Amino acid sequence: MKKYLQRKWDWFIYLQAYKSINRIIENNTGFGYLFKLYIDRWVGEHPISESLKHATETFFNALNNHDS
């Protein structure tokens, strides 16, 4: 139950922060690059399977095509 509530909370926070983070990055591209470096390091420390990479990229591209 604790993990379930934590996941719900984390998604709530993510959805609340997403637009703010985008605005911060648009106003400070250096911060955006710093964010990318942290994420690249995290991905290097927590590798995922090729099939999950492909599925995630497909989802990402579908989201971007939907926004256009």
N, C-alpha and C positions, 0 to 999 in steps of 0.2 A: 504494500500500500504506500509506503514511504517513497519508493522509486517512482511509482505511478504519479503521485502528487508532485514530486520533483520534476518529472518530465513535463507535466502540464504547466508548472510554474515557469520552467525554462523556455517553453514555447511561447508563453504569454509575454515574457520579457523580450524574447527575440522579436516578436511581432511588434511590440511597442518601440523597440530600439532601431529597427531596420531603417525607417525613413530618416531618423535623426542621424544615424551613422552615414547614410548616403549623403545627406546635406553637409556633414562635417568633411567628408572625403572630397566632395565637389568644391568646397571652399578651401581646402588645403590638400593638394595632390600629394605632397610629401607624406602627410599622414596616411593617405591611401596606400602609398608604396610601403610604408612601415607596416601597415596592416597586412599587406600581401606577404611581406617577409616573415612575419609571425606565423601566418597561415601556412606558408611553404615549409617552415621549420616543423610545424605541427604535423603536416602530412608526411614529411620525411620520417618523423618519429613514430607515426601510426599508419603504416602503409595499408592500402585497401586492395582488394582483388581487381583484376582488369575488368571483369564483368560488372562490378559495382561502379567502377570509373565510367564505363560506357553508359550504364543506365543513368548515372547522375548527369553526365554531359548531355544525354538525350533530353532529360527533364529540363535542364538549364536552357537548352536551345529552344525547347517548346515554350518555356516561359517567356523568353526573349522575343520569339516570333509572335506570341500572343499580345505582348505590350506594343508592338509596332503597329 
